[in-house]
Amino acid sequence: QVQLVESGGGLVQAGGSLRLSCSASGIIASMNVMAWHRQAPGKQRVLVASIARLGNTYYKDSVKGRFTISRDNAKNTVYLQMNGLKPEDTAVYYCLAVDTATWGPGTQVTVAS
């Protein structure tokens, strides 16, 4: 089984930046597609960004131009660089290995006004 652990969350002021990391370990059968989701209190978990093994990316419209997903396959790590953060970005951010439907435990991102 693959295990995912997120890091890099925290409290930041509006307009600030954070970089989230998702490190994979264990038996990695497939990491063709990795994704970041987020879930705010009382709301559904939604897809924020995804990246395929060779670098093709997808972004939720509201984060385009502000967030960048990337991966280092040699390090089995996926990143989410978040710039120009807004209060509405506040959520728990989860890493997902799509191929095996494996989730990390999440990391809290709080953006203050």
VMD Tcl script that draws the C-alpha trace (Angstrom):
set ca {
  {0.00 0.00 0.00}
  {1.06 3.56 -0.66}
  {0.95 6.11 2.13}
  {0.67 9.84 1.56}
  {1.55 12.59 4.01}
  {0.90 16.27 3.39}
  {2.89 19.10 4.89}
  {3.25 22.84 4.53}
  {-0.13 24.03 5.72}
  {-0.58 26.81 8.21}
  {-1.90 30.28 8.81}
  {-1.20 32.97 6.27}
  {-2.52 36.46 5.58}
  {-4.54 37.21 2.48}
  {-2.22 37.70 -0.45}
  {0.41 35.45 1.03}
  {1.86 32.19 -0.20}
  {2.26 28.62 0.96}
  {3.76 25.55 -0.61}
  {2.17 22.22 0.20}
  {4.07 18.98 -0.19}
  {2.74 15.45 -0.51}
  {5.28 12.72 0.13}
  {4.54 9.13 -0.87}
  {6.00 6.03 0.69}
  {5.36 2.31 0.91}
  {4.35 0.19 -2.04}
  {3.77 2.54 -4.94}
  {1.92 0.54 -7.54}
  {0.85 3.50 -9.62}
  {1.20 7.25 -9.32}
  {0.22 8.18 -12.83}
  {-2.15 10.89 -11.67}
  {-1.82 12.84 -8.45}
  {-4.23 15.47 -7.24}
  {-4.88 18.03 -4.58}
  {-8.39 18.40 -3.18}
  {-9.69 20.69 -0.49}
  {-12.63 20.70 1.85}
  {-13.90 23.72 3.74}
  {-16.16 23.33 6.78}
  {-19.69 22.40 5.75}
  {-18.74 22.00 2.11}
  {-17.95 19.15 -0.23}
  {-14.43 18.07 -0.99}
  {-13.47 19.46 -4.38}
  {-10.66 18.98 -6.84}
  {-8.16 21.82 -6.82}
  {-5.47 20.59 -9.19}
  {-4.12 17.42 -10.69}
  {-1.00 16.36 -12.50}
  {-0.15 13.36 -14.63}
  {3.19 11.59 -14.53}
  {4.61 13.46 -17.49}
  {3.36 16.83 -16.34}
  {-0.08 17.50 -17.82}
  {-2.03 19.60 -15.34}
  {-5.57 20.60 -14.49}
  {-6.74 23.44 -12.24}
  {-10.00 24.46 -10.70}
  {-11.01 27.73 -12.35}
  {-10.84 29.75 -9.14}
  {-7.17 28.90 -8.56}
  {-5.88 29.29 -12.10}
  {-3.02 31.74 -12.24}
  {-2.50 31.53 -8.49}
  {-1.74 27.86 -7.78}
  {0.81 25.64 -9.44}
  {0.94 21.87 -9.08}
  {4.20 20.09 -9.76}
  {5.85 16.78 -9.04}
  {9.26 15.30 -8.53}
  {8.91 11.68 -9.55}
  {12.37 10.77 -8.30}
  {11.38 11.98 -4.83}
  {7.83 10.61 -5.01}
  {6.63 14.05 -4.02}
  {3.88 16.32 -5.32}
  {3.73 20.03 -4.58}
  {1.10 22.73 -4.63}
  {2.48 26.24 -4.73}
  {-0.24 28.63 -3.64}
  {0.22 32.34 -4.28}
  {-2.16 35.22 -3.81}
  {-4.11 33.31 -1.20}
  {-7.64 34.41 -0.43}
  {-9.84 33.73 2.60}
  {-11.99 31.47 0.44}
  {-8.98 29.20 -0.01}
  {-9.25 28.26 3.66}
  {-9.76 24.50 3.85}
  {-8.14 21.22 4.67}
  {-6.05 20.24 1.67}
  {-5.74 16.57 0.80}
  {-3.35 14.76 -1.49}
  {-4.78 11.96 -3.61}
  {-3.13 9.18 -5.55}
  {-5.87 8.82 -8.12}
  {-4.82 5.45 -9.49}
  {-5.15 3.71 -6.13}
  {-7.70 6.08 -4.56}
  {-5.33 6.72 -1.68}
  {-5.73 9.88 0.39}
  {-3.39 11.62 2.75}
  {-4.67 12.78 6.15}
  {-4.81 16.40 5.05}
  {-3.18 19.63 6.08}
  {-4.99 22.75 7.24}
  {-4.63 25.98 5.30}
  {-6.09 29.07 6.91}
  {-6.07 32.41 5.13}
  {-6.86 35.42 7.28}
  {-8.35 38.62 5.91}
}
mol new
graphics top color blue
foreach p $ca { graphics top sphere $p radius 0.5 }
foreach p [lrange $ca 0 end-1] q [lrange $ca 1 end] { graphics top cylinder $p $q radius 0.2 }
display resetview
